[in-house]
């Protein structure tokens, strides 16, 4: 098992795109946060059964940890991935994500699969002759070091040396990460486009869902039948509602009418229902409100409580600026869908022409 768990936060600098799968985010960590437990037996060499008697003189010596971690767990086009590399990658990821629970066999296999995919991407960058100059590597490394609690570049190099790591090895990993980003940009990202017609089609197919989160502002007057639930009482309530609506349409202040005549709890606030999100009120009530234009007052609407009058103060809609914002979000959604599909297809393509042997 790896003996350098303290180096995990340093490895995180370089393992984000090369040894560690790109789908696993690089996260910061403060010095007071706990370190993860060591890698579980799922990525360790199996322990030999205990003998009842000491082994004879011809018995094989127990392998050292260094020998175990050098064991090859996968070969990708003659490029080996060792157990030590797998352990370091998982240690770094668990260190960043603060995972304490033991890693399952399934997790380890998935992690190795992503490492293989990443190694293939590095090889594709080499095949495409994608180069990253020293200045770019230095700039990226400097930005990453800034995120760590290291006072200077010299201190960082001392920490690396203390853990048996070299600056050249770290630079190589950062360079490979930048190269992978560029080959993905060339083979995937630059070959994706989202048309205006696709965005419009998405809007029309998902308009109701897109409108769900839009807000509106309304006021309300409740007229309750007086003298019991007789037909005459209900009719009198309807007539009062019609009269109040007429007054409002002719210029009377709806808020003042609500304070004087409404039996709803909102009367003291001028019938103000506040800012509401679509879907918060009963569907039939909301339909009455949203059928209005801003400033409009509804006809008396009957419910089990009495007759309601609604005034729509304002509402967001998929028009104007709202539509522009929605389309920008939709463009990102469609681009991401296409990106993931194309990336998956590209990875499948380079896997098919590769020679991969998994020995874990």
Order of alpha helices (4+ residues) and beta strands (2+ residues): alpha-alpha-beta-beta-alpha-alpha-alpha-alpha-alpha-alpha-alpha-beta-alpha-alpha-beta-alpha-beta-beta-alpha-beta
